[in-house]
């Protein structure tokens, strides 16, 4: 059963700066970290110490209860309460300005795992299936000896963003020495996990993410919250193993999910026809109707990167 759904809105100078669907078990400290990652809060052009002040009826400052900013050990790990909050200067309780941090959201698309795309990618999928044998988030298993289409090998870091992969130095963290992973190592099993097909789609859309800094907890940002509170199943892989997924990649994916859901980055293909975009194996890249919009062109760029980056990786 999904956890209780909580709606949190945050306001600065009367303007909403972030809103997420929250399913419990996010601490006040963690929530403030999310806001700090997404926004700069300032007054008269200078950074300020700020607090989250809960809006209470009739809404006077004297009747607000403060959440933060100095979170001691007794309050930092308390669950973020349900409600609507204003970002106010600490102590004087005056509205503050806000601007986006430089952190950029990078939309992604599902990386192809079929033999038709490349031998390297097919090897990646085979190795992930052999290593995991079940969905590492839901525990779903395919039939013994079968290659269930319900399970898919997922890249943690998208193949379409090869340049960013290299810029972040993730290739230098990979210890996998399999000869099929290429020079960039983006097709290493350390950049992958086996997921149920529907969970794979949601992982790519940043609806769910793994918080490695909270015991590999699954955070489900969707309204349903089906996977929220689960733990990533890594018991079959020892820490330090050259086949174990890298924490750095899960961490990068998690903060991308924060940008997508807390700061509210737009998804790539919300307004595009779903039947043509849904299956990357049958996607018609020459469909001119889909490429007349900015979102369509971005999706085309991502799809080409996913399909062709193996030639230079």
C-alpha positions in Angstrom: 0.0 0.0 0.0 1.3 3.4 -0.8 2.4 5.7 2.0 0.2 8.6 3.0 0.5 11.4 0.4 1.4 14.8 1.6 1.4 18.0 -0.5 4.0 20.6 0.4 4.2 24.0 -1.1 7.0 26.5 -0.5 6.6 30.3 -1.2 9.1 33.2 -1.4 7.7 36.7 -1.6 4.3 35.3 -2.3 5.5 33.3 -5.3 5.6 29.5 -5.3 9.2 28.3 -5.7 8.7 24.6 -5.3 6.1 22.0 -4.7 6.5 18.2 -4.4 4.3 15.3 -3.5 5.9 14.0 -0.3 5.3 10.5 1.1 6.7 10.9 4.5 10.2 9.9 5.8 11.9 13.0 4.5 13.6 14.9 7.3 13.6 18.6 7.8 17.4 18.6 7.2 17.0 16.7 3.9 14.2 19.0 2.7 16.3 22.1 3.4 19.2 20.5 1.5 16.8 20.0 -1.5 15.8 23.6 -1.5 19.4 24.8 -1.1 20.3 22.6 -4.1 17.6 24.1 -6.3 17.4 27.8 -5.2 19.4 30.7 -3.9 17.5 32.8 -1.4 18.6 36.4 -1.0 17.5 39.9 0.1 18.5 43.0 -1.7 20.8 41.0 -3.8 22.7 39.3 -1.0 22.4 35.8 0.5 20.4 35.7 3.7 19.9 33.2 6.5 16.4 31.9 6.0 13.8 29.8 7.7 10.7 27.9 6.5 7.7 29.4 8.3 4.5 27.5 8.3 1.4 29.4 7.1 -1.2 29.4 9.8 -4.6 31.0 10.0 -5.1 33.9 10.1 -1.5 34.1 8.9 0.2 36.7 11.1 3.9 36.4 11.6 3.4 36.0 15.3 1.4 32.8 14.7 3.8 31.1 12.4 5.8 28.1 13.6 9.4 28.1 12.2 10.9 25.0 10.5 14.7 25.6 10.7 17.1 27.1 10.0 19.3 26.1 12.9 18.5 22.4 13.0 19.9 20.8 16.1 20.1 17.1 16.7 16.6 16.9 18.3 14.8 18.6 15.3 17.0 17.9 12.2 15.8 14.3 11.8 12.1 15.1 12.5 9.8 14.4 9.5 9.0 17.4 7.4 5.4 18.2 8.3 2.5 18.6 5.9 1.7 22.2 5.0 2.4 25.4 3.1 5.5 27.3 4.0 7.0 30.7 3.4 10.7 31.3 3.0 11.5 34.3 5.4 14.6 36.0 6.6 15.8 34.4 9.8 14.7 36.4 12.9 13.1 39.3 11.1 10.7 37.1 9.1 10.7 39.2 6.0 10.0 37.8 2.5 13.1 37.0 0.4 13.9 36.8 -3.3 14.9 33.6 -5.0 16.8 32.5 -8.1 17.8 29.2 -9.5 21.1 27.6 -8.6 23.5 26.7 -11.5 22.6 23.1 -11.2 21.1 22.0 -14.5 18.5 19.3 -15.1 19.4 16.9 -17.9 16.3 15.1 -19.5 17.0 11.6 -20.6 15.5 8.8 -22.6 15.6 5.0 -22.3 18.9 3.6 -23.6 18.4 0.8 -26.0 19.4 -2.7 -24.8 18.6 -4.8 -27.8 21.1 -6.6 -30.0 19.9 -4.5 -32.9 21.6 -1.4 -31.4 25.1 -2.7 -30.8 27.0 -5.7 -29.5 28.3 -3.6 -26.7 24.9 -2.7 -25.5 23.6 -6.2 -25.9 26.5 -7.4 -23.7 25.6 -4.8 -21.1 22.1 -6.2 -21.0 23.2 -9.8 -20.8 25.7 -9.1 -18.0 23.1 -7.1 -16.0 20.5 -9.9 -16.3 23.1 -12.5 -15.2 24.2 -10.4 -12.3 20.9 -9.3 -10.8 18.2 -11.8 -12.0 15.5 -9.7 -10.5 14.3 -6.1 -10.3 16.5 -4.5 -7.7 13.7 -2.1 -6.6 10.6 -4.3 -6.5 12.2 -7.8 -6.2 10.2 -9.0 -9.2 11.8 -12.1 -10.8 11.3 -13.6 -14.3 10.7 -17.3 -14.9 13.8 -19.4 -14.2 16.0 -19.4 -17.3 13.8 -17.0 -19.1 14.5 -13.6 -20.7 11.3 -11.9 -19.6 10.5 -8.7 -21.4 9.1 -7.5 -18.1 12.7 -7.0 -16.9 15.0 -4.5 -18.5 18.7 -3.6 -18.1 18.7 0.1 -17.2 21.6 2.6 -17.3 21.8 4.6 -14.1 23.6 7.4 -16.1 22.1 7.9 -19.5 24.2 6.9 -22.6 22.8 10.0 -24.4 24.9 12.3 -22.1 28.3 10.8 -22.9 30.0 14.2 -22.8 28.7 15.0 -19.3 29.7 11.5 -18.2 33.3 12.2 -19.2 33.2 15.8 -17.8 32.1 14.4 -14.4 34.9 11.9 -14.4 32.6 8.9 -13.9 34.7 6.9 -16.4 37.6 7.1 -13.9 35.5 5.6 -11.1 34.7 2.4 -13.0 36.7 -0.6 -12.0 35.0 -3.1 -14.3 37.5 -4.5 -16.8 35.2 -6.4 -19.2 36.5 -5.9 -22.7 33.0 -5.0 -24.1 32.6 -1.8 -22.0 34.5 0.6 -24.3 37.0 3.3 -23.5 34.4 5.6 -21.9 33.1 2.7 -19.7 29.5 4.0 -19.8 28.3 0.5 -20.7 29.9 -1.1 -17.6 27.6 -3.1 -15.3 28.6 -0.6 -12.6 26.4 1.9 -14.5 23.4 -0.4 -14.6 20.7 -2.3 -12.7 17.9 -4.7 -13.6 14.4 -3.1 -13.4 10.9 -4.2 -14.1 9.9 -2.4 -17.3 7.4 0.0 -15.8 9.9 0.9 -13.0 12.6 1.4 -15.7 10.3 4.0 -17.4 9.8 5.8 -14.1 13.5 5.7 -13.2 14.3 7.3 -16.6 11.6 10.0 -15.9 13.2 10.7 -12.5 9.9 9.8 -10.8 11.9 7.4 -8.5 15.5 7.6 -7.3 17.9 5.9 -4.9 19.1 7.9 -1.9 22.5 6.2 -1.2 23.0 8.6 1.7 20.0 7.2 3.4 20.6 3.5 3.4 19.8 3.1 -0.4 16.2 4.1 0.3 13.9 4.5 -2.7 12.2 7.9 -2.9 9.1 7.9 -5.1 8.3 11.5 -6.2 5.1 10.4 -8.0 1.6 11.0 -6.6 0.9 7.3 -6.2 4.2 6.6 -4.4 4.1 2.9 -4.9 7.9 2.3 -4.5 8.5 4.9 -1.8 10.3 3.5 1.3 11.6 0.4 -0.4 15.4 -0.4 -0.3 17.6 -1.1 -3.3 18.4 -4.8 -3.3 22.2 -5.0 -3.4 22.7 -7.9 -1.0 24.1 -10.0 -3.8 27.0 -7.6 -4.4 29.8 -6.9 -1.9 30.8 -3.3 -1.3 33.9 -2.6 -3.4 33.0 -5.3 -6.0 34.0 -4.4 -9.6 30.4 -5.3 -10.6 28.5 -3.3 -7.9 26.7 -0.2 -9.2 28.6 3.0 -8.3 27.2 5.2 -5.5 28.3 8.3 -7.4 26.0 7.5 -10.3 23.0 6.8 -8.0 23.8 10.1 -6.2 23.9 12.0 -9.5 20.6 10.5 -10.6 19.0 11.3 -7.2 19.9 15.0 -7.4 18.6 15.1 -11.0 15.3 13.8 -9.6 15.3 16.6 -7.0 15.8 19.2 -9.7 13.0 17.6 -11.8 10.5 17.3 -8.9 11.3 20.0 -6.4 12.4 22.8 -8.7 10.0 21.5 -11.3 12.0 21.0 -14.5 9.7 20.3 -17.5 9.7 16.8 -18.9 10.8 16.3 -22.5 7.7 14.9 -24.1 4.7 15.8 -21.9 2.9 17.2 -24.9 4.0 14.8 -27.6 2.0 11.9 -29.0 2.7 9.0 -26.6 2.1 6.1 -29.0 5.1 7.0 -31.2 7.5 7.9 -28.4 6.6 5.0 -26.1 8.8 2.2 -27.6 12.4 3.2 -28.4 12.7 0.0 -30.6 10.0 1.2 -33.0 10.4 5.0 -32.7 10.1 6.7 -36.0 12.9 9.3 -36.0 11.8 10.7 -39.3 8.4 11.8 -38.1 8.5 15.5 -38.9 5.4 16.3 -36.9 7.3 15.3 -33.7 10.3 17.5 -34.5 8.5 20.9 -35.0 8.5 21.6 -31.3 11.4 22.3 -28.9 10.6 19.3 -26.9 10.4 17.1 -29.9 13.8 18.3 -31.1 15.3 17.6 -27.7 13.8 14.1 -27.7 15.3 13.5 -31.1 18.7 14.7 -29.9 18.5 12.4 -26.8 17.4 9.4 -28.9 20.3 9.9 -31.4 22.7 10.2 -28.6 21.4 7.0 -27.0 21.7 5.1 -30.2 24.9 6.4 -31.6 27.2 7.2 -28.6 28.4 3.6 -28.6 30.3 4.4 -31.8 32.6 6.8 -29.9 32.6 5.4 -26.4 
